[in-house]
């Protein structure tokens, strides 16, 4: 069976949702993002891609610190709201309870997991910027930990799907063990 040619801009996979936090003009602001990823293990680093026009990007450039906050599904309404309105026109500083850690990057107290990052590199693209930050501190509520590690299903994190229609989806049931199932094929 031949594959059908589709739009190159297609995203055919769920993208975890986070809230990126930064101070802009001395006030905390948060924006919803799904274009982010862990990009290095030691030291731990994450990348987030923000369009050049994003208000939160100004705060990251200005202060050289930011946060990545992982909301649970109980925060889906507030998370969606932070993606619908710009901090340039709407003060989002009171949408969440805000905490500050070592770097003074604003973090969301209600999020199960929060990362505080120091900006290491910015890569300019045509319409976006990739901000690469080193995780200086990570925080999680005790109730989301199992044996001292984040128990992701407990956090009820959710993902964005773009097709067939935009929506949020829950994490599915684990069906195999990573770094294990493929061992059957090793000769």
Phi, psi and omega per residue, in radians:
X1 nan 2.238 3.133
X2 -1.413 2.619 3.097
X3 -1.460 2.554 3.069
X4 -1.452 2.464 3.080
X5 -1.322 2.287 -3.114
X6 -2.195 3.046 -3.141
X7 -1.072 2.349 3.120
X8 -1.132 -0.366 -3.118
X9 -1.470 0.161 -3.090
X10 -1.218 2.392 2.986
X11 -2.008 1.923 -3.034
X12 -1.831 0.484 -3.118
X13 -2.541 2.717 3.074
X14 -1.274 2.505 3.137
X15 -2.047 2.101 3.106
X16 -0.978 2.548 -3.112
X17 -1.781 2.417 3.036
X18 -2.366 2.958 3.007
X19 -2.035 2.127 3.131
X20 -1.623 2.258 -3.122
X21 -2.011 2.495 3.063
X22 -2.720 2.741 2.990
X23 -1.596 2.307 3.060
X24 -2.216 2.149 -3.096
X25 0.923 0.699 3.061
X26 1.412 0.058 -3.126
X27 -2.142 2.505 3.092
X28 -1.270 2.478 3.029
X29 -2.464 2.687 -3.113
X30 -2.361 2.465 3.054
X31 -2.290 2.589 3.116
X32 -1.386 2.394 3.121
X33 -2.506 2.517 3.048
X34 -2.145 -0.092 3.118
X35 -1.722 1.414 3.103
X36 -2.619 2.794 -3.115
X37 -2.894 2.674 2.945
X38 -1.263 2.339 -3.079
X39 -2.184 -0.091 3.122
X40 -2.725 2.575 -3.106
X41 -1.654 -0.848 -3.063
X42 -2.350 1.782 0.063
X43 -1.317 2.712 3.130
X44 -1.168 2.260 3.133
X45 -2.378 2.535 3.046
X46 -2.159 2.687 3.058
X47 -2.071 2.451 2.996
X48 -2.294 2.389 -3.141
X49 -1.837 2.096 3.130
X50 -2.159 2.406 3.069
X51 -1.039 2.573 -3.096
X52 -0.964 -0.544 -3.070
X53 -1.417 -0.089 -3.051
X54 -1.203 2.321 -3.138
X55 -1.085 -0.716 3.140
X56 -1.046 -0.598 3.125
X57 -1.058 -0.597 3.104
X58 -1.072 -0.711 -3.142
X59 -1.187 -0.652 3.113
X60 -1.148 -0.782 3.122
X61 -1.105 -0.714 -3.082
X62 -1.191 -0.802 -2.997
X63 -1.777 -0.263 3.138
X64 1.116 0.383 3.049
X65 -2.473 2.698 3.068
X66 -2.805 2.997 3.096
X67 -2.186 2.688 2.958
X68 -2.116 2.137 -3.059
X69 -2.072 2.268 -3.086
X70 -1.770 1.836 -3.114
X71 -1.386 2.613 2.958
X72 -1.548 2.945 -3.043
X73 -1.136 -0.302 3.072
X74 -1.168 -0.275 3.135
X75 -1.801 0.254 -3.034
X76 -1.077 -0.678 -3.118
X77 -1.125 -0.818 3.134
X78 -1.193 -0.620 3.113
X79 -1.129 -0.810 3.128
X80 -1.087 -0.749 3.107
X81 -0.978 -0.755 -3.114
X82 -1.172 -0.298 3.047
X83 -1.615 -0.252 -3.107
X84 -1.605 -0.514 -3.074
X85 -2.051 2.541 3.136
X86 -1.561 2.426 3.047
X87 -1.145 -0.289 3.095
X88 -1.180 -0.539 -3.102
X89 -1.928 -0.374 -3.063
X90 -2.250 2.230 3.096
X91 -1.320 1.924 -3.123
X92 -1.741 0.184 -3.068
X93 -1.158 -0.356 -3.108
X94 -1.863 0.117 3.128
X95 -1.152 -0.622 -3.107
X96 -2.217 2.865 2.942
X97 -1.399 2.242 -3.015
X98 -1.849 2.349 3.028
X99 -2.078 2.745 3.072
X100 -2.229 2.469 3.109
X101 -1.920 -2.488 -3.056
X102 -1.086 -0.687 -3.047
X103 -1.638 -0.091 -3.097
X104 1.184 0.497 2.988
X105 -1.493 2.350 -3.110
X106 -1.193 2.307 3.106
X107 -2.187 2.700 -3.059
X108 -1.671 2.014 -3.100
X109 -1.042 -0.628 -3.085
X110 -1.305 -0.237 3.132
X111 -1.345 2.385 -3.131
X112 -1.051 -0.619 -3.101
X113 -2.363 2.374 3.111
X114 -2.354 2.432 3.077
X115 -2.048 2.447 3.092
X116 -1.974 2.159 -2.992
X117 -2.167 2.528 3.032
X118 -1.787 2.213 -3.120
X119 -1.102 2.208 3.132
X120 -1.892 -0.610 -3.079
X121 -2.749 2.520 3.032
X122 -2.117 2.261 3.096
X123 -1.988 2.095 -3.132
X124 -1.479 2.206 3.039
X125 -1.951 -3.041 -3.089
X126 -1.156 -0.771 -3.103
X127 -2.078 -0.135 -3.036
X128 -2.394 2.959 3.014
X129 -2.177 2.415 2.988
X130 -1.699 2.090 3.068
X131 -1.773 2.091 3.104
X132 -1.865 2.135 -3.102
X133 -2.193 2.546 3.051
X134 -1.546 2.288 3.112
X135 -1.283 1.978 3.134
X136 -1.582 -0.576 3.117
X137 -2.637 2.555 3.090
X138 -2.251 2.481 -3.067
X139 -2.333 2.484 3.074
X140 -2.569 2.539 3.032
X141 -1.208 2.418 -3.116
X142 -0.897 -0.668 -3.055
X143 -1.163 -0.194 3.126
X144 -1.776 0.156 -3.118
X145 -1.855 2.540 2.983
X146 -2.299 2.105 -3.084
X147 0.944 0.680 3.075
X148 1.382 0.052 -3.137
X149 -2.096 2.656 3.127
X150 -1.093 2.217 3.068
X151 -1.693 1.595 -2.968
X152 -0.909 -0.799 3.115
X153 -0.997 -0.595 3.113
X154 -1.108 -0.533 -3.075
X155 -1.307 -0.281 -3.112
X156 0.968 0.639 3.066
X157 -1.075 2.694 -3.128
X158 -2.293 2.901 -3.082
X159 -2.191 2.785 3.064
X160 -1.691 2.335 2.949
X161 -2.032 2.464 -3.104
X162 -1.780 -0.313 -3.127
X163 -2.442 2.589 0.167
X164 -1.308 -0.345 3.061
X165 -2.485 2.562 -3.125
X166 -1.021 2.390 3.119
X167 -2.960 3.030 3.087
X168 -1.890 2.509 -3.115
X169 -2.317 2.647 3.114
X170 -1.504 2.805 3.026
X171 -1.154 2.318 -3.139
X172 -1.439 3.082 3.141
X173 -1.261 2.381 3.080
X174 -1.134 2.286 -3.110
X175 -2.007 -0.187 3.107
X176 -2.728 2.899 3.097
X177 -1.668 2.177 3.111
X178 -1.206 2.639 3.132
X179 1.051 0.461 -3.111
X180 -2.487 -0.898 -3.033
X181 -1.026 -0.594 -3.133
X182 -1.268 -0.217 -3.132
X183 -1.038 -0.416 3.129
X184 -1.086 -0.438 -3.092
X185 -1.620 -0.139 3.136
X186 -1.311 2.233 -3.118
X187 -1.779 nan nan
